[in-house]
Amino acid sequence: MNTPALEILYEDNHLLAVNKPAMLPTMGTPGGRDTLLTLAKAYVKQKYGKPGNVYLGVMSRLDAPTSGVVLLARTSKAARRLTEQFRAHAVEKIYWTLVEGRVEPASDDLLDWLAHDERHRRMRVVGRSMPEAKEARLSYRRLAVEGGCSWLEVRLETGRKHQIRLQLSRRGHPVVGDRKYGGRIPFPDGIALHARRLAVAHPVGGAELEFVASTPAAWRRFGFNESSCV
């Protein structure tokens, strides 16, 4: 069985880290459409000659239009221990994003309260006292400005759905290509949001691991190159 090539960032008997391309769903789509999870299972099955079903647990899910590091657990034991790390906010999650406009100040901490808008299938900012409100915290620093867009490095402190997209759009800087949250500038492939770096303790042994994913080619067409990072 031949499967589309996956960019593998790391693998051992317990973990598999992959650089997900934009517009590939992480998991859970109807109609038999390929997802990162189904492709990763096929990869493991083919490489290691696994009989029957392959176990993989998704530890860091990304929205379909977002690219970058996705971590999967190859055993239930690893999945359980990694889940504990995520719940304890012991995992470092760094994103890169291109947003519209010049972001000022050049670095800041953002705090909002978010809730799911069922009717419009999106997230929204709400008051802290709302029953469904969930705290959303992140910090960012501006890396560069080019052609009316800012390149930001974002450190997630919480992991709410669409958090980066909504919190930046709320402040007048939607992610490039993100029409759902007010983006006006088109992007060639998904949206300009990339899970750049994920750092965890290995679930067996505790060694510190760092997974870094290169940005898609579409970023370079906007004049942003990893080598220009300051």
Backbone torsions as a table, in degrees:
resi	resn	phi	psi	omega
1	MET	NA	122.2	176.9
2	ASN	-96.9	132.5	179.4
3	THR	-121.3	154.5	176.6
4	PRO	-56.4	143.8	-177.3
5	ALA	-65.0	136.6	173.8
6	LEU	-108.1	142.3	174.4
7	GLU	-85.4	103.8	-177.5
8	ILE	-86.6	125.4	179.1
9	LEU	-93.4	-30.4	-177.9
10	TYR	-166.0	144.4	170.7
11	GLU	-155.5	144.1	169.7
12	ASP	-150.3	-163.5	-176.4
13	ASN	-71.1	-11.9	-174.1
14	HIS	-116.4	-25.7	-171.3
15	LEU	-134.8	155.1	171.1
16	LEU	-142.7	122.3	177.9
17	ALA	-115.9	132.6	-172.4
18	VAL	-131.1	146.0	172.1
19	ASN	-91.0	101.8	-175.9
20	LYS	-75.2	129.3	173.4
21	PRO	-74.4	155.4	176.4
22	ALA	-63.1	147.8	176.2
23	MET	74.6	6.3	170.0
24	LEU	-99.3	114.7	179.3
25	PRO	-60.7	146.7	177.8
26	THR	-68.9	-43.9	-177.4
27	MET	-168.8	170.2	165.1
28	GLY	73.5	36.4	176.4
29	THR	-102.5	146.3	178.9
30	PRO	-80.6	165.9	170.6
31	GLY	79.8	15.4	175.1
32	GLY	75.3	13.4	179.0
33	ARG	-68.2	142.8	177.5
34	ASP	-59.7	142.1	171.7
35	THR	-130.6	167.7	175.7
36	LEU	-58.8	-39.6	-178.6
37	LEU	-63.9	-45.9	-179.1
38	THR	-66.5	-38.0	178.2
39	LEU	-67.6	-39.5	179.1
40	ALA	-66.8	-39.0	176.7
41	LYS	-63.5	-41.4	178.1
42	ALA	-64.0	-38.8	178.7
43	TYR	-61.8	-48.5	-179.7
44	VAL	-64.0	-43.3	-179.0
45	LYS	-60.7	-44.1	-178.3
46	GLN	-71.1	-46.3	-175.1
47	LYS	-66.1	-40.6	-173.6
48	TYR	-105.5	3.9	178.4
49	GLY	60.2	40.6	-176.5
50	LYS	-73.4	127.3	174.4
51	PRO	-80.7	151.5	175.7
52	GLY	68.6	-156.7	-176.9
53	ASN	-77.4	144.7	177.7
54	VAL	-100.1	131.8	176.7
55	TYR	-89.1	128.8	168.5
56	LEU	-144.7	130.4	176.6
57	GLY	-108.6	127.4	-179.6
58	VAL	-79.1	119.8	-177.1
59	MET	-98.8	-25.7	-175.7
60	SER	-140.7	83.2	-176.3
61	ARG	-73.8	139.7	176.0
62	LEU	-118.6	148.3	172.3
63	ASP	-59.9	151.3	-177.9
64	ALA	-53.1	-45.4	-177.3
65	PRO	-76.0	-4.5	-178.9
66	THR	-94.3	140.5	178.4
67	SER	-105.8	171.1	170.8
68	GLY	119.5	-163.7	-171.4
69	VAL	-65.1	126.8	167.8
70	VAL	-125.0	129.4	-179.5
71	LEU	-105.0	132.1	178.1
72	LEU	-123.9	143.6	176.8
73	ALA	-96.5	136.3	-178.5
74	ARG	-93.0	-7.8	176.5
75	THR	-136.6	156.1	178.7
76	SER	-66.9	-31.7	177.5
77	LYS	-63.9	-46.2	178.0
78	ALA	-63.3	-40.6	179.9
79	ALA	-62.0	-42.7	-178.9
80	ARG	-63.8	-43.8	-178.2
81	ARG	-70.9	-36.4	177.6
82	LEU	-69.1	-38.8	177.5
83	THR	-58.4	-38.8	177.3
84	GLU	-63.1	-39.2	178.0
85	GLN	-64.1	-44.2	179.7
86	PHE	-63.6	-42.1	-179.7
87	ARG	-64.9	-32.7	-179.4
88	ALA	-86.3	4.4	-178.0
89	HIS	56.3	36.6	179.5
90	ALA	-95.2	5.5	-179.2
91	VAL	-104.5	133.2	177.3
92	GLU	-91.7	124.6	-178.5
93	LYS	-123.3	114.7	-179.3
94	ILE	-116.2	128.6	177.7
95	TYR	-116.4	151.0	166.9
96	TRP	-111.2	142.2	177.3
97	THR	-148.2	148.0	170.8
98	LEU	-104.1	125.3	-179.0
99	VAL	-124.4	159.0	-178.7
100	GLU	-74.8	137.3	175.8
101	GLY	88.2	170.8	175.7
102	ARG	-90.0	116.4	-175.3
103	VAL	-81.5	125.2	175.0
104	GLU	-131.0	138.0	-2.2
105	PRO	-69.5	170.5	-176.2
106	ALA	-69.2	-17.9	174.6
107	SER	-150.7	148.7	-177.3
108	ASP	-168.5	164.9	171.6
109	ASP	-109.4	133.3	-178.5
110	LEU	-115.1	137.3	177.7
111	LEU	-134.6	126.0	175.8
112	ASP	-141.5	170.3	173.2
113	TRP	-119.4	125.0	-172.3
114	LEU	-116.6	152.8	174.7
115	ALA	-145.3	157.8	-178.9
116	HIS	-84.6	130.4	176.1
117	ASP	-96.7	96.2	-175.2
118	GLU	-61.0	-39.9	-175.0
119	ARG	-62.4	-42.6	-176.1
120	HIS	-102.7	3.9	176.4
121	ARG	53.6	52.6	179.4
122	ARG	-154.4	174.3	176.2
123	MET	-97.2	157.7	177.9
124	ARG	-142.6	154.5	175.9
125	VAL	-82.9	132.5	-177.7
126	VAL	-132.2	172.5	175.3
127	GLY	-71.3	150.4	-177.9
128	ARG	-58.7	-31.0	-174.9
129	SER	-80.8	-8.2	179.8
130	MET	-62.6	138.9	-175.6
131	PRO	-59.1	-34.6	-176.3
132	GLU	-92.2	2.5	-174.5
133	ALA	-67.2	136.0	176.2
134	LYS	-125.3	135.3	-178.2
135	GLU	-67.5	136.4	178.3
136	ALA	-128.8	118.0	-178.0
137	ARG	-127.3	137.2	173.2
138	LEU	-152.7	163.8	171.5
139	SER	-129.2	153.2	178.9
140	TYR	-139.8	160.7	167.6
141	ARG	-139.8	142.2	-178.6
142	ARG	-83.3	128.2	-179.5
143	LEU	-95.0	-35.3	-177.4
144	ALA	-165.9	163.1	173.8
145	VAL	-130.6	132.1	-178.1
146	GLU	-153.5	128.2	173.1
147	GLY	56.1	37.7	178.7
148	GLY	81.1	9.6	179.0
149	CYS	-125.4	150.1	176.2
150	SER	-110.9	139.6	175.4
151	TRP	-100.6	118.9	-177.1
152	LEU	-115.5	146.7	166.3
153	GLU	-104.8	124.2	-174.5
154	VAL	-116.1	130.8	175.0
155	ARG	-107.7	116.0	-179.3
156	LEU	-83.2	130.0	174.3
157	GLU	-102.1	-26.8	171.7
158	THR	-123.6	169.2	-176.1
159	GLY	-126.5	57.7	-179.1
160	ARG	-80.4	152.1	178.8
161	LYS	-60.3	131.2	177.7
162	HIS	58.9	21.9	-171.5
163	GLN	-58.6	-53.1	-177.8
164	ILE	-61.2	-45.7	-177.6
165	ARG	-58.5	-46.1	-176.2
166	LEU	-75.3	-44.2	-176.4
167	GLN	-64.8	-36.9	178.5
168	LEU	-75.5	-39.7	177.7
169	SER	-62.6	-37.7	179.1
170	ARG	-57.2	-29.2	-178.8
171	ARG	-99.9	17.6	173.7
172	GLY	87.1	14.6	-177.6
173	HIS	-132.2	72.2	179.3
174	PRO	-64.6	151.4	175.2
175	VAL	-64.1	136.5	179.1
176	VAL	-57.7	128.6	179.7
177	GLY	89.2	-5.5	-173.5
178	ASP	-93.8	80.3	-177.4
179	ARG	-64.6	-29.5	-179.7
180	LYS	-57.7	-35.6	-177.6
181	TYR	-115.8	35.9	168.0
182	GLY	92.8	6.8	179.4
183	GLY	-66.6	137.9	179.7
184	ARG	-111.6	-24.6	-179.0
185	ILE	-86.4	124.7	-179.6
186	PRO	-72.4	154.0	177.0
187	PHE	-127.4	139.4	-171.3
188	PRO	-66.5	-23.9	-172.5
189	ASP	-148.5	98.6	-177.9
190	GLY	70.8	-135.5	176.2
191	ILE	-124.7	161.7	-176.0
192	ALA	-85.6	61.4	176.3
193	LEU	-132.4	126.5	-169.3
194	HIS	-137.5	124.1	174.9
195	ALA	-75.1	96.5	-170.5
196	ARG	-76.9	-43.9	-171.0
197	ARG	-144.5	138.8	175.7
198	LEU	-135.0	128.0	-179.9
199	ALA	-124.2	128.4	-178.7
200	VAL	-139.0	166.6	167.9
201	ALA	-90.4	133.9	179.7
202	HIS	-57.9	133.5	-176.3
203	PRO	-66.7	-16.4	176.0
204	VAL	-124.8	103.1	179.8
205	GLY	109.8	-29.7	173.7
206	GLY	83.0	5.4	179.3
207	ALA	-61.3	141.9	178.7
208	GLU	-73.8	128.5	179.7
209	LEU	-120.6	143.1	178.3
210	GLU	-131.1	126.3	178.3
211	PHE	-114.2	126.1	-178.2
212	VAL	-124.3	128.4	-177.5
213	ALA	-110.6	130.3	176.7
214	SER	-68.6	151.6	-178.9
215	THR	-76.6	151.8	177.2
216	PRO	-64.9	160.1	-178.9
217	ALA	-60.1	-28.2	-177.9
218	ALA	-58.0	-30.7	179.3
219	TRP	-63.0	-40.1	-177.5
220	ARG	-66.7	-28.2	176.9
221	ARG	-67.8	-20.5	176.5
222	PHE	-91.4	4.0	178.0
223	GLY	87.0	11.2	179.5
224	PHE	-109.0	122.8	-177.3
225	ASN	-126.6	142.3	-177.9
226	GLU	-57.4	-33.0	-178.3
227	SER	-68.3	-15.8	179.7
228	SER	-91.2	1.5	-178.3
229	CYS	-61.1	132.3	-179.1
230	VAL	-112.4	NA	NA
